[in-house]
Every structure is written in C-alpha cells, then in structure tokens.
Amino acid sequence: MIWLAVAVGGALGSAARHGTNVFFGHILGRPGFYATAAVNILGSFIIGLLAGLITHGRMNETPLMRAFVFVGVLGGFTTFSSLMLDSLTLTESHQLTTALLNLSAQLVLGYGLAWLGYHAFALRT
C-alpha cells in the first residue's frame, strides 16, 4: 500500500511541477530557472512546515501519509525539499558541520556532475 501511495503522490507532485512550468511559461514566455526556483523554494517551505507541525504535535501522520506526502507528492514536485529537510534535521540535532557538508557537497557535486553529463558527448568529439 505504501508503494501505491508513493506512486499516486509522485504523479500528483509531477503534475504540479509541470503545472508550475506551464504557469511560468505563460507569464514569461518560457519557464526557465524561475519555475525551478519557485518549485524548490515552495517545496522547501512546505516540507519544513509539515515537519514542524508533526514535530510539535500539531499534526499526526501515519507511515502511509508520510510516504504519500513527503516521498510521493513532494518527491515528485521537487527533491530539493528533501535536501533541505535533511540538512535542517542535521542542524536541529546539533550537527551543523555535517549539515553544511551535506549542502555544499550536494550542490557542488550536483552542479559539477550536471555539467559533466551535459558536456559528456562534447568531450568525446
């Protein structure tokens, strides 16, 4: 049942992501990095808000609900939100150095590997 919740949530999150791209495309003529930034920032806020509500006992969650919302919907919408929550969790548990390494490594390595992947075929010629 959890796999189904992730799949359905992922479909909804992916559709919302596409909707964001379409929205920015209509407004700006192309989605560009504005749509990506909006998704990443909004996803980070939503995952932080939900985690805060759960942590402070203002919202209950079941494993099924967590899989649907956190992994499915938000994972389909943006995985950047998961990076932010992981880093926040490390910071909240007084592991600031690990949190900063996590952020730095994923951003720098992610960018570097995206660059490498983008230019992989150009490097072969």
Secondary structure, DSSP 8 states (H G I E B T S, - for coil): -HHHHHHHHHHHHHHHHHHHHHHHHHHHSS-HHHHHHHHHHHHHHHHHHHHHHHHTTSS---HHHHIIIIIIIHHHH-SHHHHHHHHHHHHHTT-HHHHHHHHHHHHHHHHHHHHHHHHHHHHH-
